[in-house]
Amino acid sequence: MRRGRVAAFVAAALYAGAVLVYGSTMPDVNDYSGMVAGARAVLAGESPYNAETWPTAWERFGTQHPDTNVYGYPAWVALALLPLAPLPIPVGTLLFTAGTLGLAVLAARALARNANAPPVPSVLLAIATWPAYLVFAQGQWAYLLFALAVAAYLDLVARRDGRAGLWWSLAVLIKPQLFVLGSVALVSWLVRARRWRAIGTAAAVVVVVVAASAVALPGWWTPWLAAVATRRIARSTQQPTFAGLAGDVAGDLWPIAWGVLVAALAIAILWAARRVPERGGVIAFAGFLSLSVGGALYSWSYDQYLCLACGIVALGIAADSSVRTRLAFALATFLLFAPLATLLWLSAFARYHDTGSGLVPVLAILLLVAAVAMRVRSAAAPRR
C-alpha cells in the first residue's frame, strides 16, 4: 500500500513537471488566457460585458481572441480570477494548471480508496490519458471540477452535508451546463433521503455569489445571456456530446434521440447501482457524473475528464475478480480513455466537427455497467 502511494505521487510529480515545461511554451493561446481576460478587464476599469470594447480587449491584455462579443463566462468567474490577473499569462497558466492538477490527483486517489480501486492505475487515469492531456493543453477547468465533484460525493458519504453542498455549488457556478442532469439526480436523491442541509447550503452559496457579482458588475446578465448563452446552446449538435451524436443520427429530430439515449443510460446506471448495493453510491455518482457531462447541451472533449470517475469505479468493481478479469478491465479502461478517445477526437478534422467524441461518456457508462454485470454473473455462478 505504501509503495503504491509513493509510486502514485512520483508519477504525479513527474506529470506536473511535464505540465510546467509544456505550459511554458503556450503563453497566450490557451483557454486560461481567455478566462483570465475578464479579470484583467475588471482590473483595468473596463467592463468585460461591453460589446463595443470587448472584441478588441484581447489585443490590450495579451489574451486569447474571444469567440463572443462579450466575456464568455459569468461575472463571478472574472471576479474569482482577480488574484491571478496581474501575473504574466505563462506564470498564471502554470499556477492554475499545476495547482488544479494536484487537486485532481488527490481526488482520484481518494475516489480509488472509496471504490476499492487500485491506486496507481487510478492516478495514472487522472494524469496520463487523452482527456487529462486536453485539460492541461487548453488550460481548462476540468481538473478542479473533478476534484470538487469527488469532494462533494465523499462528504455526502461522510454525512458532511454542508461542506458537500459548498463543493457542489462551486462546480455548478464554474460550468453550470455540465451539471444540469447530475444536479437533478442529486436533488432527487437528497429530497428522498431528507438531507436538506446539502440543498440549502448549495442554494445559499449560489444566491450569495450571484448577488455579489450583480453588485460588483451591474447589468452583466443581459449582454451575457444575449451574446454567450444563446450562442452556446445553438451549437449543441456540433458538440462532442449526446446532442452531437443525436444530431448525426436523427437530424432535426435530435431532441428525441437525445432524450431516449439519456433515459436508457440513466436506467442502466440505476440498474447497476441496485445490483451491487454495497457499491451503489459510488456507482451512481460516477455514472450520473458522466451522464451529466455527456448530456450537456454544450461541452467539449476536455470536459470528459470527469468521465474518468467511471473508469476508476469500474476498476474497483473488478478488483475482487480474477487476475485475468482485472487485467481485462484495466486494459479496456485505458484503451477507452487513451487511444480510442484520441482517435475519436482526431476524427473531427476529417468531419469538421467533433461529435464523434460524444461516444466517450457513453462508453464510460457502459464500461461501468459491464463491470457490474460481470460481478453479478460471477456471484451467481455455481462454485465448484
C-alpha positions in Angstrom: 0.0 0.0 0.0 2.8 2.4 0.9 4.7 1.6 -2.2 1.6 2.2 -4.3 1.1 5.6 -2.7 4.7 6.6 -3.3 4.5 5.4 -6.9 1.3 7.4 -7.5 2.8 10.6 -6.1 6.1 10.2 -8.0 4.1 9.7 -11.2 2.0 12.8 -10.4 5.1 14.8 -9.7 6.7 13.8 -13.0 3.5 14.7 -14.8 3.2 18.0 -13.1 6.8 18.7 -14.2 5.8 17.9 -17.8 2.9 20.3 -17.4 5.2 23.0 -16.2 7.6 22.5 -19.2 4.8 22.2 -21.7 2.8 25.2 -20.3 5.8 27.5 -20.7 5.6 27.0 -24.5 1.9 28.2 -24.6 1.9 31.8 -23.4 -1.1 33.4 -24.9 -3.2 30.9 -26.8 -4.9 28.6 -24.3 -8.3 28.9 -22.6 -6.8 30.0 -19.4 -5.8 33.3 -21.0 -9.3 33.7 -22.2 -10.7 33.0 -18.8 -8.4 35.5 -17.0 -9.1 38.1 -19.6 -12.3 39.1 -17.8 -10.4 39.6 -14.6 -7.8 41.7 -16.4 -10.6 43.9 -17.8 -12.0 44.4 -14.4 -8.6 45.5 -13.1 -8.2 47.9 -16.0 -11.5 49.5 -15.1 -13.3 48.1 -18.2 -16.5 46.0 -18.3 -15.9 42.6 -19.8 -19.6 42.7 -20.9 -19.3 45.8 -23.1 -19.8 44.6 -26.7 -18.1 47.8 -28.0 -14.7 47.3 -26.2 -14.5 43.5 -25.6 -13.9 42.3 -29.2 -10.5 44.2 -29.2 -9.7 43.8 -25.5 -7.5 40.7 -26.2 -5.0 43.0 -28.0 -4.6 45.2 -25.0 -4.5 42.4 -22.4 -2.4 39.9 -24.4 -5.0 37.2 -24.0 -7.0 34.7 -26.2 -9.0 36.0 -29.1 -12.7 35.7 -28.0 -15.3 33.9 -30.0 -18.2 36.0 -28.5 -18.8 39.8 -28.3 -18.6 39.8 -24.5 -16.7 37.8 -21.9 -17.6 34.1 -22.2 -18.0 33.3 -18.5 -20.4 34.6 -15.8 -19.2 37.6 -13.8 -18.3 35.6 -10.7 -15.6 33.8 -12.7 -13.9 37.0 -13.7 -14.0 38.2 -10.0 -12.7 34.8 -8.8 -9.7 35.0 -11.1 -8.7 38.6 -10.0 -5.7 37.3 -7.9 -4.2 35.7 -11.0 -4.9 38.6 -13.4 -1.7 40.6 -12.7 0.5 37.6 -13.3 2.1 37.0 -16.8 0.0 34.5 -18.7 2.6 31.8 -18.6 3.0 32.1 -14.8 -0.7 32.2 -14.2 -1.3 29.2 -16.5 1.3 27.1 -14.7 0.0 28.0 -11.3 -3.6 27.3 -12.3 -2.9 24.1 -14.2 -0.4 22.6 -11.8 -2.5 23.5 -8.7 -5.7 22.1 -10.0 -3.9 19.0 -11.4 -2.6 18.4 -7.8 -6.2 18.5 -6.5 -7.4 16.1 -9.2 -4.7 13.6 -8.4 -5.6 13.7 -4.7 -9.3 13.3 -5.7 -8.5 10.3 -7.9 -6.6 8.7 -5.1 -9.5 9.4 -2.6 -12.1 8.1 -5.0 -10.0 4.9 -5.6 -9.8 4.3 -1.9 -13.6 4.7 -1.6 -14.2 2.4 -4.6 -11.6 -0.2 -3.6 -9.8 0.5 -6.9 -6.0 0.0 -7.3 -4.4 3.4 -6.5 -1.6 3.5 -9.2 -3.9 2.8 -12.2 -6.4 5.2 -10.9 -3.9 8.0 -10.6 -2.5 7.2 -14.0 -6.0 7.6 -15.4 -6.1 11.0 -13.9 -2.7 12.1 -15.3 -1.9 10.1 -18.4 -5.0 9.8 -20.6 -6.3 11.8 -23.5 -8.8 13.9 -21.5 -6.1 14.7 -19.0 -3.8 15.9 -21.8 -6.6 18.1 -23.3 -7.3 19.8 -19.9 -3.7 21.0 -19.4 -3.1 21.7 -23.1 -6.2 24.0 -23.0 -5.7 25.4 -19.5 -9.3 24.3 -18.7 -11.3 23.8 -15.5 -11.8 20.0 -15.6 -9.1 19.2 -13.0 -10.8 21.4 -10.5 -14.3 20.3 -11.4 -13.3 16.6 -10.9 -11.8 17.4 -7.5 -15.0 19.3 -6.5 -17.3 16.6 -7.7 -15.3 13.9 -5.8 -15.1 16.0 -2.7 -18.9 16.6 -2.8 -19.5 12.8 -3.1 -17.1 11.8 -0.3 -18.5 14.5 2.0 -22.0 13.2 1.3 -20.8 9.7 2.2 -19.4 11.0 5.5 -22.6 13.0 6.1 -20.8 16.3 6.0 -23.7 17.7 4.0 -23.0 21.4 4.5 -19.5 21.1 3.0 -20.8 18.8 0.3 -23.3 21.5 -0.7 -20.5 24.0 -0.9 -18.4 21.9 -3.3 -21.4 21.1 -5.4 -22.4 24.8 -5.7 -18.9 25.8 -6.7 -18.8 23.2 -9.5 -22.2 24.4 -10.8 -21.1 28.0 -10.7 -18.0 27.4 -12.7 -19.7 25.4 -15.5 -23.4 25.2 -14.9 -24.2 23.4 -18.2 -22.1 20.4 -17.2 -24.1 19.6 -14.1 -27.8 20.0 -15.1 -28.7 16.3 -15.3 -26.3 15.4 -12.4 -27.9 18.1 -10.2 -31.4 16.8 -11.0 -30.4 13.3 -10.0 -28.6 14.6 -6.8 -31.5 16.8 -5.7 -33.9 13.9 -6.2 -31.8 11.6 -4.0 -31.3 14.3 -1.4 -35.0 15.0 -1.2 -35.8 11.4 -0.9 -33.2 11.0 1.9 -34.4 14.2 3.6 -30.9 15.7 3.6 -31.9 19.3 3.3 -28.7 20.8 4.5 -26.8 20.0 1.3 -29.5 21.6 -0.8 -29.8 24.6 1.5 -26.1 25.2 1.6 -25.7 24.9 -2.2 -28.6 27.2 -2.8 -27.4 29.8 -0.3 -23.9 29.8 -1.8 -25.3 30.3 -5.3 -27.6 33.2 -4.2 -24.7 35.0 -2.4 -22.3 34.6 -5.3 -24.9 35.7 -7.9 -25.9 38.7 -5.8 -22.3 39.7 -5.2 -21.5 39.6 -8.9 -24.5 41.7 -9.7 -23.3 44.3 -7.2 -19.7 44.2 -8.4 -20.6 44.3 -12.2 -24.1 45.7 -12.5 -26.1 44.7 -15.6 -23.8 42.0 -16.8 -26.6 39.4 -17.1 -28.3 40.9 -20.2 -25.4 41.1 -22.6 -24.0 37.7 -21.4 -27.3 35.9 -21.9 -27.7 37.5 -25.4 -24.2 37.0 -26.7 -23.0 33.9 -24.9 -25.7 31.6 -23.5 -27.8 31.6 -26.7 -24.8 31.1 -28.9 -23.6 28.1 -26.9 -27.0 26.4 -27.0 -27.3 26.9 -30.7 -24.2 24.9 -31.2 -25.4 21.8 -29.3 -25.5 19.4 -32.3 -21.9 20.3 -33.2 -20.5 19.3 -29.8 -18.9 16.0 -28.5 -22.0 15.2 -26.6 -25.1 13.1 -26.7 -26.7 16.0 -28.6 -24.0 15.9 -31.2 -24.4 12.1 -31.6 -28.2 12.6 -31.8 -27.8 15.2 -34.4 -25.7 12.9 -36.6 -28.2 10.1 -36.3 -31.6 11.9 -36.2 -31.0 15.3 -37.8 -33.7 17.8 -36.8 -35.3 15.1 -34.6 -32.2 15.1 -32.4 -34.0 16.1 -29.2 -36.0 12.9 -29.3 -32.9 10.8 -29.9 -31.1 12.7 -27.1 -33.9 12.0 -24.7 -34.0 8.3 -25.5 -30.2 8.0 -25.0 -30.3 9.9 -21.7 -33.1 7.8 -20.4 -31.6 4.5 -21.5 -28.2 5.3 -19.9 -29.9 6.5 -16.7 -31.8 3.3 -16.4 -28.6 1.3 -16.9 -26.9 3.3 -14.2 -29.7 2.7 -11.7 -29.7 -1.0 -12.6 -26.0 -1.2 -11.9 -26.3 0.7 -8.6 -29.1 -1.5 -7.4 -27.4 -4.8 -8.4 -24.4 -4.0 -6.2 -25.9 -2.2 -3.3 -22.8 -2.1 -1.2 -21.2 0.0 -4.0 -24.4 1.6 -5.2 -23.5 5.1 -4.1 -20.2 5.3 -5.9 -21.6 3.6 -9.0 -24.4 6.2 -9.1 -22.0 9.0 -8.5 -19.7 8.0 -11.4 -22.4 7.1 -13.7 -24.6 10.2 -13.3 -21.5 12.4 -13.4 -20.7 11.0 -16.9 -24.3 11.2 -17.9 -24.4 14.9 -16.9 -21.3 15.7 -18.9 -22.4 13.7 -22.0 -26.0 15.0 -21.7 -24.9 18.7 -21.5 -26.1 20.8 -24.5 -22.7 22.4 -24.6 -19.4 20.8 -23.6 -16.0 19.9 -25.1 -13.8 16.9 -25.1 -11.7 18.2 -22.2 -14.8 18.2 -20.0 -14.9 14.4 -20.4 -12.1 14.3 -17.9 -14.9 13.9 -15.4 -15.9 10.6 -17.0 -12.7 9.2 -15.6 -14.7 8.5 -12.4 -16.4 5.7 -14.3 -13.1 4.2 -15.1 -11.8 4.3 -11.5 -15.0 2.8 -10.2 -15.1 0.1 -12.9 -11.5 -0.8 -11.8 -12.8 -1.0 -8.2 -15.8 -3.2 -9.2 -13.4 -5.6 -11.0 -10.8 -5.6 -8.2 -12.3 -8.6 -6.4 -12.3 -10.7 -9.6 -9.7 -13.0 -11.1 -6.4 -11.6 -12.3 -7.5 -12.1 -15.9 -10.7 -10.1 -15.4 -8.8 -7.3 -13.6 -6.3 -7.1 -16.4 -9.1 -7.1 -19.0 -10.9 -4.2 -17.4 -7.7 -2.3 -16.8 -6.9 -2.7 -20.5 -10.4 -1.7 -21.6 -10.3 1.4 -19.4 -7.0 2.7 -20.6 -7.9 1.9 -24.3 -11.1 3.9 -23.9 -9.5 7.0 -22.3 -6.3 7.0 -24.3 -6.1 5.7 -27.9 -9.8 5.4 -28.6 -10.6 8.8 -27.2 -7.7 10.3 -29.1 -8.8 8.7 -32.4 -12.4 9.9 -31.9 -11.1 13.5 -31.3 -8.8 13.3 -34.4 -11.8 12.2 -36.5 -13.2 15.7 -36.1 -10.6 17.0 -38.5 -12.0 14.9 -41.3 -15.6 15.5 -40.3 -15.2 19.2 -39.5 -16.9 18.8 -36.1 -16.2 16.7 -33.0 -19.4 14.9 -32.4 -17.6 11.5 -32.5 -16.1 12.2 -29.1 -19.6 12.1 -27.7 -19.1 8.4 -27.6 -16.6 8.7 -24.8 -19.2 9.3 -22.0 -21.5 6.7 -23.5 -18.7 4.1 -23.4 -17.5 5.1 -20.0 -21.0 4.4 -18.6 -21.2 1.1 -20.5 -17.8 0.2 -19.1 -19.1 0.7 -15.6 -22.3 -1.2 -16.2 -20.2 -4.1 -17.8 -18.1 -4.3 -14.6 -21.2 -4.6 -12.5 -22.7 -7.2 -14.9 -19.5 -9.2 -14.7 -19.6 -9.0 -10.9 -23.2 -10.1 -10.7 -22.6 -13.0 -13.1 -19.6 -14.1 -11.2 -21.5 -14.1 -7.9 -24.3 -16.1 -9.4 -22.1 -18.7 -11.0 -22.1 -22.1 -9.2 -19.0 -22.8 -7.1 -17.0 -26.0 -7.8 
